[in-house]
């Protein structure tokens, strides 16, 4: 074997190795078939010294280099698209970390709402005594408004302003009032009957105002507390539509879960994008394989014009 043949066979093996790596990367049957067919053509020249070795070089210049360049362009394009997806995943992870640093947990909320219910019950009991004694003391427990200030942004359900107004509207003739609080007369009667025992159910918010909703433990009735005006009124929960009462996660916790789900979707898309080949290009690659798999292929290998259209289409496609 002369030096020129050895060099050309060595170069042939190098470009076939590149094609092999790309076939493994994309895991497409047609690419693997192209790799196998290219090996067959190489072996044909390697095992038949009488064949013109320059035709093997020409084959690689016209065909193997073309498919390798095309696949490398697709790989680079996919990597750019993956980079965009990974950047979004990274930004979402930063948001998740920030949320974890600031979010109040379900445990915090559940513990504090029990304390809040106790404060409200004690305040209502004291309000009853003050109204009965006709004095003007402040009935409210210390920091009674701190609960809503702390948790409303994350745990309270949003409602329309029109509904908020409807729930907090009352007839002045039907309430007890002093300088500190307002309470419906019938509500006070029921509270006395049930020994001022209630539990916190949920919070509602509209704009910058909030409501706290409580359930009487021994009655199937609810009342609301409007902290901004210290008002207590019966509350008909049937008026409040469109709320998933079973969803007790905080807004930030829900956002965190949504971001985590989004990242799972983005990662899945990145995994798929990594080896994606557009259908148009798959068809071109299939045409390429059909050409080199033709039994008469080697007889036409020197005819550039015969193959010009497919090669030009492969390298100039707009699908990458």
ROVEXFI-898443 format. One record per residue (C-alpha): residue in three letters; x, y, z. Coordinates in steps of 0.05 Angstrom, whole numbers, padded with zeros to 5 digits, always signed. Layout:
residues N
AlaXYZ/...
***
This chain:
residues 320
Unk+00000+00000+00000/Unk+00031+00066-00021/Unk+00033+00127+00024/Unk-00023+00163-00013/Unk-00071+00105-00005/Unk-00053+00098+00069/Unk-00066+00172+00081/Unk-00133+00171+00045/Unk-00155+00109+00083/Unk-00134+00140+00149/Unk-00172+00204+00133/Unk-00231+00162+00113/Unk-00231+00127+00181/Unk-00228+00194+00216/Unk-00290+00222+00183/Unk-00327+00156+00191/Unk-00310+00160+00266/Unk-00343+00230+00268/Unk-00404+00201+00233/Unk-00406+00144+00283/Unk-00406+00192+00342/Unk-00462+00232+00312/Unk-00503+00169+00298/Unk-00496+00150+00371/Unk-00515+00220+00393/Unk-00579+00225+00352/Unk-00600+00152+00359/Unk-00635+00155+00291/Unk-00639+00090+00252/Unk-00628+00123+00185/Unk-00564+00158+00209/Unk-00538+00092+00236/Unk-00554+00060+00169/Unk-00515+00116+00134/Unk-00456+00102+00181/Unk-00458+00027+00165/Unk-00465+00040+00090/Unk-00406+00089+00093/Unk-00364+00035+00128/Unk-00383-00014+00073/Unk-00360+00034+00020/Unk-00295+00046+00058/Unk-00282-00029+00064/Unk-00296-00037-00009/Unk-00238+00009-00027/Unk-00194-00017+00029/Unk-00201-00089+00007/Unk-00197-00076-00068/Unk-00131-00042-00087/Unk-00153-00040-00159/Unk-00207+00011-00145/Unk-00189+00084-00153/Unk-00177+00108-00081/Unk-00190+00179-00103/Unk-00263+00161-00112/Unk-00266+00145-00037/Unk-00238+00213-00022/Unk-00288+00244-00071/Unk-00345+00205-00037/Unk-00327+00233+00031/Unk-00319+00304+00004/Unk-00386+00301-00031/Unk-00426+00259+00018/Unk-00397+00242+00085/Unk-00372+00312+00098/Unk-00440+00339+00078/Unk-00479+00294+00126/Unk-00429+00307+00182/Unk-00434+00382+00172/Unk-00510+00378+00170/Unk-00514+00337+00234/Unk-00465+00383+00269/Unk-00508+00443+00249/Unk-00570+00409+00277/Unk-00533+00391+00341/Unk-00509+00463+00350/Unk-00579+00490+00336/Unk-00608+00442+00387/Unk-00556+00462+00439/Unk-00575+00536+00429/Unk-00648+00519+00440/Unk-00631+00477+00501/Unk-00589+00535+00529/Unk-00651+00579+00527/Unk-00691+00525+00564/Unk-00636+00515+00616/Unk-00632+00591+00627/Unk-00706+00592+00643/Unk-00698+00532+00689/Unk-00642+00569+00725/Unk-00684+00632+00734/Unk-00742+00590+00760/Unk-00695+00556+00811/Unk-00673+00625+00835/Unk-00746+00645+00845/Unk-00759+00580+00882/Unk-00700+00593+00928/Unk-00725+00664+00941/Unk-00795+00638+00956/Unk-00768+00586+01004/Unk-00731+00641+01042/Unk-00794+00683+01051/Unk-00854+00637+01052/Unk-00892+00622+01115/Unk-00904+00548+01122/Unk-00970+00512+01130/Unk-00947+00494+01200/Unk-00937+00568+01217/Unk-01006+00585+01191/Unk-01043+00528+01225/Unk-01012+00543+01292/Unk-01024+00617+01288/Unk-01096+00611+01265/Unk-01112+00572+01329/Unk-01081+00629+01369/Unk-01120+00680+01328/Unk-01186+00644+01341/Unk-01171+00645+01415/Unk-01157+00720+01412/Unk-01221+00734+01374/Unk-01262+00691+01422/Unk-01233+00727+01483/Unk-01244+00794+01450/Unk-01317+00778+01435/Unk-01329+00754+01506/Unk-01299+00818+01533/Unk-01339+00860+01482/Unk-01403+00827+01509/Unk-01384+00846+01580/Unk-01367+00918+01560/Unk-01432+00926+01522/Unk-01471+00896+01580/Unk-01437+00943+01630/Unk-01443+01002+01582/Unk-01369+01019+01589/Unk-01321+01043+01536/Unk-01261+00997+01545/Unk-01222+00968+01487/Unk-01243+00894+01483/Unk-01191+00871+01434/Unk-01133+00825+01451/Unk-01063+00851+01439/Unk-01039+00848+01367/Unk-01104+00819+01342/Unk-01091+00849+01273/Unk-01022+00819+01267/Unk-01049+00752+01241/Unk-01080+00781+01178/Unk-01020+00827+01167/Unk-00974+00767+01169/Unk-01013+00715+01130/Unk-01063+00750+01084/Unk-01015+00758+01025/Unk-01001+00684+01023/Unk-01061+00647+01051/Unk-01123+00689+01041/Unk-01169+00677+00981/Unk-01181+00735+00933/Unk-01253+00757+00922/Unk-01283+00812+00878/Unk-01293+00880+00910/Unk-01368+00877+00897/Unk-01373+00813+00939/Unk-01330+00843+00993/Unk-01378+00902+00998/Unk-01438+00856+00999/Unk-01410+00814+01056/Unk-01392+00874+01099/Unk-01456+00914+01088/Unk-01503+00915+01148/Unk-01565+00951+01174/Unk-01543+01000+01229/Unk-01607+00986+01267/Unk-01588+00913+01274/Unk-01520+00922+01309/Unk-01490+00937+01376/Unk-01437+00991+01372/Unk-01387+01028+01415/Unk-01324+01067+01399/Unk-01283+01003+01390/Unk-01328+00953+01355/Unk-01392+00937+01317/Unk-01428+00870+01322/Unk-01495+00845+01297/Unk-01544+00836+01353/Unk-01565+00766+01331/Unk-01493+00745+01324/Unk-01478+00767+01396/Unk-01538+00726+01419/Unk-01513+00664+01384/Unk-01443+00675+01411/Unk-01470+00679+01482/Unk-01508+00615+01470/Unk-01446+00578+01445/Unk-01401+00607+01500/Unk-01360+00647+01449/Unk-01328+00585+01419/Unk-01308+00590+01345/Unk-01252+00568+01299/Unk-01217+00605+01243/Unk-01238+00578+01175/Unk-01205+00622+01123/Unk-01186+00693+01103/Unk-01213+00733+01045/Unk-01180+00792+01012/Unk-01200+00846+00962/Unk-01151+00901+00945/Unk-01117+00920+01010/Unk-01174+00899+01056/Unk-01183+00831+01088/Unk-01237+00790+01123/Unk-01228+00734+01173/Unk-01282+00679+01170/Unk-01299+00639+01233/Unk-01346+00581+01246/Unk-01386+00574+01310/Unk-01366+00507+01340/Unk-01435+00486+01363/Unk-01475+00518+01306/Unk-01471+00509+01230/Unk-01462+00584+01223/Unk-01405+00630+01204/Unk-01386+00701+01219/Unk-01335+00749+01193/Unk-01287+00796+01226/Unk-01267+00859+01188/Unk-01202+00881+01223/Unk-01198+00949+01190/Unk-01264+00971+01222/Unk-01271+00920+01279/Unk-01337+00895+01252/Unk-01368+00827+01266/Unk-01425+00802+01221/Unk-01458+00737+01202/Unk-01428+00709+01137/Unk-01464+00666+01086/Unk-01410+00624+01054/Unk-01457+00604+00997/Unk-01448+00674+00969/Unk-01374+00661+00959/Unk-01366+00624+00893/Unk-01307+00602+00852/Unk-01260+00585+00910/Unk-01226+00518+00918/Unk-01234+00511+00994/Unk-01194+00447+00993/Unk-01132+00485+00969/Unk-01099+00507+01034/Unk-01030+00520+01004/Unk-01004+00591+01008/Unk-01000+00632+00945/Unk-00924+00630+00948/Unk-00925+00555+00960/Unk-00972+00547+00900/Unk-00925+00590+00858/Unk-00866+00548+00881/Unk-00903+00485+00860/Unk-00921+00516+00793/Unk-00848+00535+00781/Unk-00825+00465+00800/Unk-00876+00434+00752/Unk-00854+00483+00698/Unk-00781+00464+00708/Unk-00800+00390+00700/Unk-00834+00407+00634/Unk-00774+00449+00611/Unk-00725+00394+00630/Unk-00766+00344+00592/Unk-00768+00391+00532/Unk-00693+00400+00536/Unk-00682+00324+00537/Unk-00726+00317+00475/Unk-00695+00377+00440/Unk-00625+00350+00449/Unk-00633+00299+00393/Unk-00691+00327+00354/Unk-00686+00328+00279/Unk-00740+00367+00240/Unk-00783+00323+00196/Unk-00761+00361+00133/Unk-00689+00345+00148/Unk-00705+00273+00165/Unk-00734+00267+00095/Unk-00671+00296+00065/Unk-00628+00249+00105/Unk-00672+00191+00082/Unk-00661+00213+00010/Unk-00587+00217+00024/Unk-00586+00145+00049/Unk-00626+00121-00010/Unk-00573+00152-00056/Unk-00513+00120-00024/Unk-00550+00053-00015/Unk-00564+00049-00090/Unk-00526-00009-00122/Unk-00505+00038-00179/Unk-00483+00093-00132/Unk-00407+00084-00141/Unk-00414+00087-00217/Unk-00442+00158-00211/Unk-00398+00183-00155/Unk-00359+00228-00201/Unk-00421+00261-00229/Unk-00429+00324-00186/Unk-00491+00348-00223/Unk-00530+00285-00209/Unk-00525+00295-00134/Unk-00522+00371-00130/Unk-00594+00383-00112/Unk-00598+00338-00052/Unk-00531+00362-00024/Unk-00550+00435-00033/Unk-00618+00422-00001/Unk-00586+00389+00059/Unk-00537+00445+00074/Unk-00582+00504+00058/Unk-00645+00480+00092/Unk-00682+00532+00133/Unk-00707+00480+00183/Unk-00646+00486+00228/
***
